[in-house]
Structure formats: C-alpha cells, structure tokens
C-alpha cells in the first residue's frame, strides 16, 4: 500500500483496504482506487496527490 498516511477500512468486513497506486511514471489521478485484500470489495475515493519529496517539484 502506498505510504500516504491515509487508511480506509472495508465497510463489509473491517479489513484494512489497500490503495492501488498509479503505474510508474503516470500522474496521480484525483480519484483513488482501494481494494480489500480479504473480501475483494472495491472503493473509489478522491484525495489530492501525495506530497512531493523535498527538493522536487510536484508534477502538474
């Protein structure tokens, strides 16, 4: 799971859901895709992109 500090529990079984990151080199979309590793429930949410590492500019 991405280390963004965001945590979501599955509404069906209560397991910690996993955030699926975009493919390497792809922009961070405003909608995020979460999957429950236990019951396979899918969840879409919207969050801003994660902060850029210090010393680099955020992609536009």
C-alpha positions in Angstrom: 0.0 0.0 0.0 1.1 3.5 -0.7 2.5 5.3 2.3 0.3 8.4 2.2 -0.9 8.3 5.7 -4.5 7.6 4.6 -6.2 4.5 5.9 -9.6 3.1 5.0 -11.3 0.0 6.5 -13.6 -2.1 4.4 -17.3 -1.4 5.2 -18.1 -5.1 4.5 -15.5 -7.0 6.7 -13.5 -4.3 8.5 -10.1 -5.3 7.0 -7.6 -2.5 6.1 -8.0 -1.7 2.4 -5.0 -1.3 0.1 -4.5 1.8 -2.0 -3.5 0.9 -5.6 -1.0 3.5 -6.9 -0.9 4.6 -10.5 1.6 2.9 -12.8 5.2 4.2 -12.5 5.6 7.5 -14.4 1.8 8.1 -14.6 0.3 11.2 -13.0 -1.5 10.8 -9.7 -5.3 10.9 -10.5 -7.7 12.7 -8.2 -9.7 9.5 -7.8 -8.0 6.7 -5.8 -8.7 3.0 -6.2 -8.9 0.9 -3.0 -9.2 -2.9 -2.8 -10.0 -5.1 0.2 -7.4 -7.9 0.3 -9.9 -10.1 2.4 -13.2 -9.8 0.6 -12.2 -8.1 -2.7 -14.5 -5.1 -2.2 -13.6 -2.1 -4.3 -13.9 1.5 -3.3 -13.2 4.8 -5.1 -12.3 7.9 -3.3 -10.9 11.3 -4.1 -7.7 12.7 -2.5 -5.0 15.1 -3.6 -1.7 13.7 -4.7 0.8 12.8 -2.0 3.3 15.5 -1.1 6.4 15.6 -3.4 9.7 14.6 -1.8 11.7 17.6 -0.6 13.7 19.2 -3.3 11.5 18.1 -6.2 8.5 19.8 -7.8 5.1 18.2 -7.8 4.0 17.0 -11.3 1.4 19.2 -12.9 
